[in-house]
Amino acid sequence: MKSRFKIFFFIASVTLLASCKKDFLIDVPYTAVTLPNAIKSEADMVVALNGMYAQLRNTDLFGRTLQVKGDLMADNTYVGSANSGRYLTLNQFAFNNADAYAAGIWSNAYIGIKYANTIINSTDVASSANVSQYKAEALAVRALLHFELVRNFGTAYTIDPSKPGVPIVTKFDQNALPARASIKDVYTQVIKDLDDAYAGMTLYRGSGYFSKYAAKALQARVYQNMGDWTNAQTAALDVINNSGVVLLSGTSYVNPTGSLGTGPSSSNYNPGGYWAGNAQTSTKNETLFEVISDPVSNNGFDQIGMIYLQLGGGYGDILANPALYNLYAATDVRRGLIPSATVGYRTGQAGVPTILCYKYSNASSLGFNYQNKVLRLADIVLIAAEAYYNTGDYTNANKYLNIVAQKRDLSFTGWSHTGTQVLEDILVERQKELAFEGSRLWDLVRLKRSWDKISNPSPLAKVSVAPGHIALVFPIPVTEMSANPNMVQNPGY
């Protein structure tokens, strides 16, 4: 069987071969372009770059699954009794080595890495500020995808960085059968790529492209996941002080309009404000990097909003945990993103009320949100708060924590605790701010927490999760295991 990596990294040209000579097996078809020669000009590089960014929109990457997993396998959401059958294995912590979501993330992430490597390793285009920028953006994307792979298919860095991570792929080789690098080595490569990306970028091209400070923001997140608080603080403060990106407050962030109604045809609720946008921006409000769709290029009914919304043809499968809803004060504008414990037409589920997420709707096409946030300033400010906490500076930890908390709730007088309670306050604020964006699971995992999640609302059932739970690490896909003799499976699969 051919290597799975051959399938992922090979650019296919289908050629009808009339000859019966054996040498056709080694001839390059005259219509084919080999990968090392694919980029000959700056214009070629732009085309390749657009393809790389489009890959991030895949449903099993930042189009939906990565964000869904980070909340669904934590304590923020659950799959309702009335559902379309999506994400049940994540909801119930029940995987096998043929899990479709694990396979989708693995294959599509490595396809994205292939696209990034095509740009990074191109040698035929003359140097320029644009070329340096484009290669640096590709480095940032390669880092992002390796980071997501190692989080999903390896244990947490804070638990044991010496354990197997994922293959590090930095060049195209259709014959490669790469083994898993250690978690530590994968993180080292990610940090290096982000250092090089930061150094190589001089242009800001809008929220839909990696920029210098988006790369640094990702690096702050990587250091946070490593528990490297000195470097996390340095990276976060660089973004906060120098990126020019600002936080929005009050109705600029959420400004609901319309009525909620009781069914899919009667509701015209729109969260308004920042979350109602449907195009990338260059205003530097909140967003450091987001994955963009448009009315032509989008995931259709597989867009993330449709897994949450019960109107406009949405599946409405995934509902918010009432415990999450109850974290928000009545004066907190973020409550407008999960506005009521009685919303929705799939009501009457025994044990748990129906609470819908409206974070991924917009005024022009409910459910087809065109901005999937990957890096936001609020997250980076909260990383700074956590870094200060871990260096024992509770004054600055509360300062940065309250920057976010008081922007979202103008009536809130602020957090002011000391000691370990500061960390608990930070985690509450992170849970409220980043709900439905895929962060919650990774906070719990890196801090070695235990939690209960709703696995079935009717009758009410829960899964108890503790560090070391097998399902916290995805299985290496069975197709990869069959194709690559150098691959090692994760325990339990």
C-alpha positions as a Python dict, from the first residue, in 0.01 Angstrom:
ca = {
    (1, 'M'): (0, 0, 0),
    (2, 'K'): (130, 346, -80),
    (3, 'S'): (230, 565, 206),
    (4, 'R'): (-49, 778, 338),
    (5, 'F'): (194, 1066, 316),
    (6, 'K'): (233, 996, -54),
    (7, 'I'): (-137, 1044, -89),
    (8, 'F'): (-129, 1365, 113),
    (9, 'F'): (172, 1524, -50),
    (10, 'F'): (142, 1410, -411),
    (11, 'I'): (3, 1655, -667),
    (12, 'A'): (-178, 1425, -904),
    (13, 'S'): (-191, 1450, -1282),
    (14, 'V'): (-425, 1201, -1443),
    (15, 'T'): (-273, 1096, -1776),
    (16, 'L'): (-407, 850, -2032),
    (17, 'L'): (-114, 633, -2135),
    (18, 'A'): (-139, 459, -2467),
    (19, 'S'): (220, 332, -2471),
    (20, 'C'): (307, -10, -2334),
    (21, 'K'): (676, 78, -2283),
    (22, 'K'): (808, 39, -1928),
    (23, 'D'): (984, 375, -1929),
    (24, 'F'): (654, 559, -1890),
    (25, 'L'): (678, 465, -1521),
    (26, 'I'): (965, 706, -1468),
    (27, 'D'): (885, 976, -1723),
    (28, 'V'): (737, 1303, -1602),
    (29, 'P'): (422, 1375, -1807),
    (30, 'Y'): (484, 1669, -2037),
    (31, 'T'): (175, 1844, -1898),
    (32, 'A'): (281, 1802, -1533),
    (33, 'V'): (456, 2054, -1311),
    (34, 'T'): (677, 1896, -1048),
    (35, 'L'): (645, 2042, -701),
    (36, 'P'): (995, 2199, -683),
    (37, 'N'): (915, 2389, -1003),
    (38, 'A'): (559, 2488, -921),
    (39, 'I'): (631, 2848, -816),
    (40, 'K'): (816, 3055, -1075),
    (41, 'S'): (692, 3406, -1000),
    (42, 'E'): (547, 3623, -729),
    (43, 'A'): (206, 3575, -891),
    (44, 'D'): (247, 3197, -865),
    (45, 'M'): (329, 3239, -499),
    (46, 'V'): (11, 3438, -437),
    (47, 'V'): (-195, 3162, -599),
    (48, 'A'): (-23, 2902, -381),
    (49, 'L'): (-73, 3116, -73),
    (50, 'N'): (-445, 3153, -139),
    (51, 'G'): (-473, 2776, -175),
    (52, 'M'): (-293, 2731, 157),
    (53, 'Y'): (-532, 2965, 337),
    (54, 'A'): (-832, 2801, 170),
    (55, 'Q'): (-720, 2466, 312),
    (56, 'L'): (-756, 2605, 665),
    (57, 'R'): (-1126, 2648, 591),
    (58, 'N'): (-1171, 2271, 560),
    (59, 'T'): (-1453, 2145, 781),
    (60, 'D'): (-1216, 1922, 980),
    (61, 'L'): (-973, 2207, 1043),
    (62, 'F'): (-1074, 2562, 1135),
    (63, 'G'): (-1394, 2539, 935),
    (64, 'R'): (-1560, 2358, 1225),
    (65, 'T'): (-1412, 2049, 1390),
    (66, 'L'): (-1116, 2201, 1577),
    (67, 'Q'): (-1337, 2463, 1744),
    (68, 'V'): (-1617, 2216, 1813),
    (69, 'K'): (-1382, 1963, 1973),
    (70, 'G'): (-1232, 2218, 2210),
    (71, 'D'): (-1571, 2293, 2365),
    (72, 'L'): (-1758, 1965, 2316),
    (73, 'M'): (-1494, 1748, 2484),
    (74, 'A'): (-1470, 2000, 2766),
    (75, 'D'): (-1759, 2120, 2984),
    (76, 'N'): (-1897, 2399, 2764),
    (77, 'T'): (-2127, 2210, 2523),
    (78, 'Y'): (-2296, 1879, 2449),
    (79, 'V'): (-2485, 1712, 2165),
    (80, 'G'): (-2859, 1737, 2214),
    (81, 'S'): (-3101, 1444, 2204),
    (82, 'A'): (-3232, 1558, 1866),
    (83, 'N'): (-2925, 1554, 1644),
    (84, 'S'): (-2798, 1470, 1295),
    (85, 'G'): (-2542, 1218, 1419),
    (86, 'R'): (-2245, 1454, 1400),
    (87, 'Y'): (-1969, 1460, 1663),
    (88, 'L'): (-2116, 1182, 1874),
    (89, 'T'): (-1778, 1016, 1928),
    (90, 'L'): (-1638, 1343, 2066),
    (91, 'N'): (-1944, 1398, 2281),
    (92, 'Q'): (-1924, 1050, 2434),
    (93, 'F'): (-1543, 1018, 2454),
    (94, 'A'): (-1568, 701, 2248),
    (95, 'F'): (-1306, 671, 1972),
    (96, 'N'): (-1150, 389, 1779),
    (97, 'N'): (-861, 401, 1534),
    (98, 'A'): (-1099, 453, 1241),
    (99, 'D'): (-1252, 770, 1385),
    (100, 'A'): (-1346, 1000, 1097),
    (101, 'Y'): (-1275, 1325, 1283),
    (102, 'A'): (-926, 1214, 1383),
    (103, 'A'): (-855, 1105, 1025),
    (104, 'G'): (-996, 1432, 888),
    (105, 'I'): (-780, 1651, 1109),
    (106, 'W'): (-468, 1443, 1038),
    (107, 'S'): (-502, 1433, 660),
    (108, 'N'): (-616, 1790, 608),
    (109, 'A'): (-354, 1936, 840),
    (110, 'Y'): (-76, 1760, 650),
    (111, 'I'): (-222, 1873, 320),
    (112, 'G'): (-206, 2229, 454),
    (113, 'I'): (154, 2171, 562),
    (114, 'K'): (233, 2049, 211),
    (115, 'Y'): (94, 2373, 66),
    (116, 'A'): (297, 2579, 315),
    (117, 'N'): (616, 2386, 235),
    (118, 'T'): (565, 2447, -136),
    (119, 'I'): (586, 2820, -68),
    (120, 'I'): (859, 2808, 196),
    (121, 'N'): (1092, 2594, -16),
    (122, 'S'): (1041, 2772, -348),
    (123, 'T'): (1372, 2904, -484),
    (124, 'D'): (1296, 3047, -827),
    (125, 'V'): (1134, 3377, -723),
    (126, 'A'): (1355, 3683, -674),
    (127, 'S'): (1369, 3819, -321),
    (128, 'S'): (1143, 4110, -234),
    (129, 'A'): (944, 4240, 60),
    (130, 'N'): (638, 4061, -75),
    (131, 'V'): (817, 3729, -120),
    (132, 'S'): (961, 3752, 232),
    (133, 'Q'): (612, 3825, 365),
    (134, 'Y'): (451, 3535, 179),
    (135, 'K'): (712, 3283, 289),
    (136, 'A'): (681, 3407, 646),
    (137, 'E'): (303, 3366, 633),
    (138, 'A'): (353, 3009, 514),
    (139, 'L'): (592, 2947, 804),
    (140, 'A'): (324, 3067, 1045),
    (141, 'V'): (64, 2838, 890),
    (142, 'R'): (305, 2544, 903),
    (143, 'A'): (361, 2619, 1272),
    (144, 'L'): (-13, 2649, 1337),
    (145, 'L'): (-88, 2311, 1179),
    (146, 'H'): (198, 2126, 1348),
    (147, 'F'): (80, 2278, 1678),
    (148, 'E'): (-277, 2160, 1629),
    (149, 'L'): (-157, 1816, 1525),
    (150, 'V'): (65, 1769, 1829),
    (151, 'R'): (-212, 1888, 2064),
    (152, 'N'): (-462, 1649, 1915),
    (153, 'F'): (-244, 1341, 1862),
    (154, 'G'): (2, 1373, 2150),
    (155, 'T'): (-31, 1419, 2522),
    (156, 'A'): (5, 1765, 2674),
    (157, 'Y'): (354, 1915, 2682),
    (158, 'T'): (300, 1993, 3052),
    (159, 'I'): (245, 1623, 3122),
    (160, 'D'): (538, 1465, 2935),
    (161, 'P'): (715, 1636, 2643),
    (162, 'S'): (929, 1328, 2578),
    (163, 'K'): (637, 1119, 2453),
    (164, 'P'): (562, 1071, 2081),
    (165, 'G'): (421, 1372, 1904),
    (166, 'V'): (364, 1381, 1530),
    (167, 'P'): (589, 1370, 1221),
    (168, 'I'): (762, 1701, 1150),
    (169, 'V'): (736, 1767, 778),
    (170, 'T'): (935, 2058, 638),
    (171, 'K'): (978, 1955, 275),
    (172, 'F'): (799, 1760, 6),
    (173, 'D'): (906, 1399, -34),
    (174, 'Q'): (651, 1165, -183),
    (175, 'N'): (855, 864, -72),
    (176, 'A'): (882, 971, 291),
    (177, 'L'): (767, 740, 570),
    (178, 'P'): (827, 975, 863),
    (179, 'A'): (826, 859, 1223),
    (180, 'R'): (673, 1055, 1509),
    (181, 'A'): (902, 1317, 1658),
    (182, 'S'): (885, 1378, 2031),
    (183, 'I'): (637, 1633, 2158),
    (184, 'K'): (929, 1851, 2266),
    (185, 'D'): (1084, 1840, 1918),
    (186, 'V'): (755, 1933, 1753),
    (187, 'Y'): (717, 2234, 1983),
    (188, 'T'): (1078, 2332, 1913),
    (189, 'Q'): (1004, 2332, 1539),
    (190, 'V'): (685, 2532, 1592),
    (191, 'I'): (869, 2795, 1795),
    (192, 'K'): (1145, 2819, 1532),
    (193, 'D'): (894, 2860, 1249),
    (194, 'L'): (718, 3135, 1442),
    (195, 'D'): (1045, 3313, 1517),
    (196, 'D'): (1131, 3303, 1147),
    (197, 'A'): (780, 3414, 1051),
    (198, 'Y'): (793, 3709, 1291),
    (199, 'A'): (1131, 3815, 1153),
    (200, 'G'): (1022, 3782, 790),
    (201, 'M'): (694, 3975, 796),
    (202, 'T'): (678, 4348, 736),
    (203, 'L'): (328, 4385, 586),
    (204, 'Y'): (-21, 4384, 736),
    (205, 'R'): (-266, 4243, 481),
    (206, 'G'): (-582, 4221, 691),
    (207, 'S'): (-733, 3983, 943),
    (208, 'G'): (-755, 3694, 698),
    (209, 'Y'): (-375, 3666, 663),
    (210, 'F'): (-101, 3597, 912),
    (211, 'S'): (83, 3910, 1019),
    (212, 'K'): (389, 3971, 1233),
    (213, 'Y'): (186, 4003, 1550),
    (214, 'A'): (-50, 3720, 1467),
    (215, 'A'): (259, 3497, 1453),
    (216, 'K'): (372, 3635, 1789),
    (217, 'A'): (22, 3580, 1932),
    (218, 'L'): (33, 3217, 1823),
    (219, 'Q'): (375, 3189, 1985),
    (220, 'A'): (228, 3320, 2312),
    (221, 'R'): (-35, 3045, 2292),
    (222, 'V'): (230, 2782, 2223),
    (223, 'Y'): (438, 2895, 2523),
    (224, 'Q'): (122, 2890, 2735),
    (225, 'N'): (61, 2528, 2637),
    (226, 'M'): (423, 2450, 2725),
    (227, 'G'): (397, 2617, 3065),
    (228, 'D'): (685, 2847, 2968),
    (229, 'W'): (552, 3155, 3141),
    (230, 'T'): (851, 3384, 3097),
    (231, 'N'): (837, 3354, 2719),
    (232, 'A'): (457, 3352, 2715),
    (233, 'Q'): (457, 3685, 2898),
    (234, 'T'): (717, 3837, 2665),
    (235, 'A'): (529, 3728, 2353),
    (236, 'A'): (189, 3837, 2485),
    (237, 'L'): (311, 4182, 2589),
    (238, 'D'): (475, 4232, 2249),
    (239, 'V'): (135, 4175, 2087),
    (240, 'I'): (-58, 4386, 2338),
    (241, 'N'): (181, 4681, 2322),
    (242, 'N'): (285, 4682, 1957),
    (243, 'S'): (25, 4516, 1734),
    (244, 'G'): (-218, 4809, 1722),
    (245, 'V'): (-506, 4565, 1774),
    (246, 'V'): (-763, 4687, 2027),
    (247, 'L'): (-1040, 4535, 2237),
    (248, 'L'): (-1399, 4642, 2183),
    (249, 'S'): (-1637, 4714, 2468),
    (250, 'G'): (-2009, 4710, 2527),
    (251, 'T'): (-2235, 4715, 2224),
    (252, 'S'): (-1941, 4733, 1985),
    (253, 'Y'): (-1867, 4372, 2084),
    (254, 'V'): (-2223, 4237, 2111),
    (255, 'N'): (-2533, 4438, 2024),
    (256, 'P'): (-2831, 4203, 1983),
    (257, 'T'): (-3121, 4283, 1754),
    (258, 'G'): (-3437, 4095, 1665),
    (259, 'S'): (-3655, 3863, 1867),
    (260, 'L'): (-3578, 3508, 1968),
    (261, 'G'): (-3902, 3334, 1878),
    (262, 'T'): (-3965, 2964, 1930),
    (263, 'G'): (-3878, 2801, 1601),
    (264, 'P'): (-3652, 2813, 1297),
    (265, 'S'): (-3882, 3026, 1085),
    (266, 'S'): (-3988, 3281, 1347),
    (267, 'S'): (-3650, 3377, 1492),
    (268, 'N'): (-3455, 3670, 1352),
    (269, 'Y'): (-3213, 3708, 1641),
    (270, 'N'): (-2873, 3854, 1553),
    (271, 'P'): (-2595, 3912, 1809),
    (272, 'G'): (-2484, 4229, 1632),
    (273, 'G'): (-2159, 4413, 1693),
    (274, 'Y'): (-1826, 4242, 1633),
    (275, 'W'): (-1983, 3899, 1596),
    (276, 'A'): (-2218, 4003, 1315),
    (277, 'G'): (-1940, 4075, 1067),
    (278, 'N'): (-1915, 3881, 742),
    (279, 'A'): (-1588, 3992, 585),
    (280, 'Q'): (-1225, 4024, 684),
    (281, 'T'): (-1119, 4358, 825),
    (282, 'S'): (-815, 4581, 836),
    (283, 'T'): (-944, 4787, 1131),
    (284, 'K'): (-748, 4584, 1390),
    (285, 'N'): (-1049, 4547, 1615),
    (286, 'E'): (-1009, 4235, 1832),
    (287, 'T'): (-895, 3996, 1556),
    (288, 'L'): (-534, 3900, 1499),
    (289, 'F'): (-605, 3615, 1257),
    (290, 'E'): (-921, 3451, 1126),
    (291, 'V'): (-1009, 3200, 857),
    (292, 'I'): (-1226, 3369, 596),
    (293, 'S'): (-1508, 3236, 384),
    (294, 'D'): (-1712, 3437, 138),
    (295, 'P'): (-2051, 3390, -31),
    (296, 'V'): (-1886, 3178, -302),
    (297, 'S'): (-1614, 2991, -112),
    (298, 'N'): (-1760, 2851, 207),
    (299, 'N'): (-1850, 2523, 371),
    (300, 'G'): (-2222, 2560, 308),
    (301, 'F'): (-2430, 2369, 559),
    (302, 'D'): (-2108, 2234, 710),
    (303, 'Q'): (-2015, 2585, 821),
    (304, 'I'): (-1964, 2601, 1197),
    (305, 'G'): (-2274, 2813, 1261),
    (306, 'M'): (-2504, 2543, 1128),
    (307, 'I'): (-2396, 2292, 1393),
    (308, 'Y'): (-2518, 2537, 1660),
    (309, 'L'): (-2815, 2717, 1505),
    (310, 'Q'): (-3163, 2565, 1484),
    (311, 'L'): (-3293, 2808, 1226),
    (312, 'G'): (-3238, 2860, 857),
    (313, 'G'): (-3180, 2490, 803),
    (314, 'G'): (-2920, 2455, 1078),
    (315, 'Y'): (-2861, 2120, 1243),
    (316, 'G'): (-2873, 2269, 1592),
    (317, 'D'): (-2695, 1962, 1725),
    (318, 'I'): (-2468, 2125, 1982),
    (319, 'L'): (-2609, 2312, 2280),
    (320, 'A'): (-2450, 2519, 2554),
    (321, 'N'): (-2412, 2377, 2902),
    (322, 'P'): (-2638, 2566, 3147),
    (323, 'A'): (-2338, 2595, 3379),
    (324, 'L'): (-2164, 2804, 3113),
    (325, 'Y'): (-2470, 3025, 3071),
    (326, 'N'): (-2483, 3083, 3446),
    (327, 'L'): (-2127, 3218, 3455),
    (328, 'Y'): (-2235, 3541, 3282),
    (329, 'A'): (-2376, 3828, 3483),
    (330, 'A'): (-2692, 3990, 3349),
    (331, 'T'): (-2485, 4299, 3263),
    (332, 'D'): (-2220, 4102, 3070),
    (333, 'V'): (-2264, 4167, 2696),
    (334, 'R'): (-2127, 3820, 2617),
    (335, 'R'): (-2449, 3674, 2753),
    (336, 'G'): (-2607, 3800, 2432),
    (337, 'L'): (-2419, 3526, 2244),
    (338, 'I'): (-2613, 3255, 2433),
    (339, 'P'): (-2911, 3473, 2512),
    (340, 'S'): (-3167, 3256, 2690),
    (341, 'A'): (-3218, 2925, 2863),
    (342, 'T'): (-3549, 2879, 2683),
    (343, 'V'): (-3449, 2947, 2323),
    (344, 'G'): (-3502, 2693, 2049),
    (345, 'Y'): (-3762, 2459, 1911),
    (346, 'R'): (-3587, 2143, 2033),
    (347, 'T'): (-3706, 2199, 2387),
    (348, 'G'): (-3829, 1953, 2641),
    (349, 'Q'): (-3507, 1755, 2676),
    (350, 'A'): (-3524, 1595, 3018),
    (351, 'G'): (-3268, 1722, 3266),
    (352, 'V'): (-3109, 2005, 3063),
    (353, 'P'): (-3264, 2318, 2909),
    (354, 'T'): (-3193, 2411, 2549),
    (355, 'I'): (-2943, 2696, 2523),
    (356, 'L'): (-2823, 2799, 2178),
    (357, 'C'): (-2495, 2956, 2066),
    (358, 'Y'): (-2530, 3258, 1835),
    (359, 'K'): (-2159, 3338, 1814),
    (360, 'Y'): (-2147, 3210, 1456),
    (361, 'S'): (-2437, 3385, 1290),
    (362, 'N'): (-2443, 3709, 1097),
    (363, 'A'): (-2701, 3943, 951),
    (364, 'S'): (-2649, 3854, 587),
    (365, 'S'): (-2682, 3477, 606),
    (366, 'L'): (-2764, 3315, 937),
    (367, 'G'): (-2535, 3022, 1002),
    (368, 'F'): (-2288, 3103, 723),
    (369, 'N'): (-2047, 3305, 932),
    (370, 'Y'): (-1755, 3420, 720),
    (371, 'Q'): (-1503, 3477, 999),
    (372, 'N'): (-1381, 3184, 1206),
    (373, 'K'): (-1161, 3345, 1469),
    (374, 'V'): (-830, 3172, 1532),
    (375, 'L'): (-638, 3439, 1727),
    (376, 'R'): (-801, 3723, 1919),
    (377, 'L'): (-645, 3990, 2137),
    (378, 'A'): (-862, 3900, 2436),
    (379, 'D'): (-702, 3557, 2447),
    (380, 'I'): (-354, 3711, 2441),
    (381, 'V'): (-440, 3955, 2721),
    (382, 'L'): (-561, 3664, 2933),
    (383, 'I'): (-240, 3473, 2853),
    (384, 'A'): (-49, 3774, 2990),
    (385, 'A'): (-262, 3762, 3305),
    (386, 'E'): (-187, 3392, 3351),
    (387, 'A'): (183, 3450, 3291),
    (388, 'Y'): (193, 3717, 3559),
    (389, 'Y'): (6, 3484, 3796),
    (390, 'N'): (265, 3213, 3740),
    (391, 'T'): (549, 3453, 3821),
    (392, 'G'): (376, 3556, 4145),
    (393, 'D'): (277, 3906, 4030),
    (394, 'Y'): (-89, 3911, 4134),
    (395, 'T'): (-123, 4286, 4082),
    (396, 'N'): (-45, 4265, 3712),
    (397, 'A'): (-233, 3936, 3679),
    (398, 'N'): (-548, 4113, 3799),
    (399, 'K'): (-471, 4418, 3586),
    (400, 'Y'): (-467, 4220, 3262),
    (401, 'L'): (-754, 3997, 3372),
    (402, 'N'): (-971, 4301, 3434),
    (403, 'I'): (-883, 4457, 3099),
    (404, 'V'): (-1098, 4186, 2941),
    (405, 'A'): (-1355, 4140, 3218),
    (406, 'Q'): (-1441, 4510, 3246),
    (407, 'K'): (-1455, 4559, 2869),
    (408, 'R'): (-1728, 4295, 2850),
    (409, 'D'): (-1917, 4398, 3163),
    (410, 'L'): (-1906, 4772, 3222),
    (411, 'S'): (-2074, 4726, 3560),
    (412, 'F'): (-1814, 4483, 3692),
    (413, 'T'): (-1588, 4632, 3960),
    (414, 'G'): (-1305, 4393, 3881),
    (415, 'W'): (-1122, 4089, 4014),
    (416, 'S'): (-891, 4151, 4311),
    (417, 'H'): (-793, 3815, 4461),
    (418, 'T'): (-447, 3690, 4551),
    (419, 'G'): (-291, 3343, 4561),
    (420, 'T'): (-433, 3045, 4373),
    (421, 'Q'): (-776, 3207, 4342),
    (422, 'V'): (-629, 3437, 4077),
    (423, 'L'): (-579, 3139, 3847),
    (424, 'E'): (-938, 3029, 3904),
    (425, 'D'): (-1059, 3379, 3815),
    (426, 'I'): (-850, 3373, 3496),
    (427, 'L'): (-995, 3036, 3397),
    (428, 'V'): (-1350, 3162, 3450),
    (429, 'E'): (-1280, 3466, 3237),
    (430, 'R'): (-1120, 3250, 2967),
    (431, 'Q'): (-1420, 3019, 2969),
    (432, 'K'): (-1662, 3309, 2929),
    (433, 'E'): (-1459, 3497, 2669),
    (434, 'L'): (-1347, 3208, 2449),
    (435, 'A'): (-1655, 2985, 2464),
    (436, 'F'): (-1729, 2812, 2131),
    (437, 'E'): (-1383, 2901, 1996),
    (438, 'G'): (-1219, 2572, 2097),
    (439, 'S'): (-997, 2679, 2388),
    (440, 'R'): (-1161, 2524, 2692),
    (441, 'L'): (-1042, 2165, 2645),
    (442, 'W'): (-680, 2270, 2610),
    (443, 'D'): (-696, 2483, 2926),
    (444, 'L'): (-824, 2185, 3124),
    (445, 'V'): (-574, 1943, 2971),
    (446, 'R'): (-260, 2155, 3011),
    (447, 'L'): (-350, 2227, 3375),
    (448, 'K'): (-417, 1858, 3444),
    (449, 'R'): (-774, 1921, 3557),
    (450, 'S'): (-1062, 1675, 3593),
    (451, 'W'): (-1415, 1755, 3482),
    (452, 'D'): (-1759, 1616, 3405),
    (453, 'K'): (-1924, 1672, 3071),
    (454, 'I'): (-2280, 1608, 2958),
    (455, 'S'): (-2280, 1312, 2721),
    (456, 'N'): (-2657, 1270, 2695),
    (457, 'P'): (-2927, 1512, 2813),
    (458, 'S'): (-3220, 1272, 2807),
    (459, 'P'): (-3183, 1087, 3035),
    (460, 'L'): (-2909, 1299, 3184),
    (461, 'A'): (-2570, 1124, 3165),
    (462, 'K'): (-2218, 1252, 3210),
    (463, 'V'): (-1863, 1144, 3131),
    (464, 'S'): (-1607, 1192, 3406),
    (465, 'V'): (-1273, 1295, 3258),
    (466, 'A'): (-940, 1291, 3438),
    (467, 'P'): (-579, 1334, 3322),
    (468, 'G'): (-469, 1026, 3131),
    (469, 'H'): (-813, 950, 2984),
    (470, 'I'): (-744, 762, 2661),
    (471, 'A'): (-975, 979, 2452),
    (472, 'L'): (-785, 1298, 2537),
    (473, 'V'): (-537, 1189, 2270),
    (474, 'F'): (-672, 1107, 1924),
    (475, 'P'): (-578, 774, 1764),
    (476, 'I'): (-334, 782, 1476),
    (477, 'P'): (-568, 702, 1182),
    (478, 'V'): (-578, 335, 1089),
    (479, 'T'): (-498, 422, 727),
    (480, 'E'): (-174, 588, 837),
    (481, 'M'): (-84, 293, 1057),
    (482, 'S'): (-139, 54, 766),
    (483, 'A'): (60, 262, 519),
    (484, 'N'): (356, 374, 726),
    (485, 'P'): (565, 105, 903),
    (486, 'N'): (747, 376, 1101),
    (487, 'M'): (430, 500, 1265),
    (488, 'V'): (351, 415, 1630),
    (489, 'Q'): (-7, 408, 1760),
    (490, 'N'): (-122, 588, 2074),
    (491, 'P'): (-196, 372, 2382),
    (492, 'G'): (-543, 221, 2400),
    (493, 'Y'): (-609, 210, 2026),
}
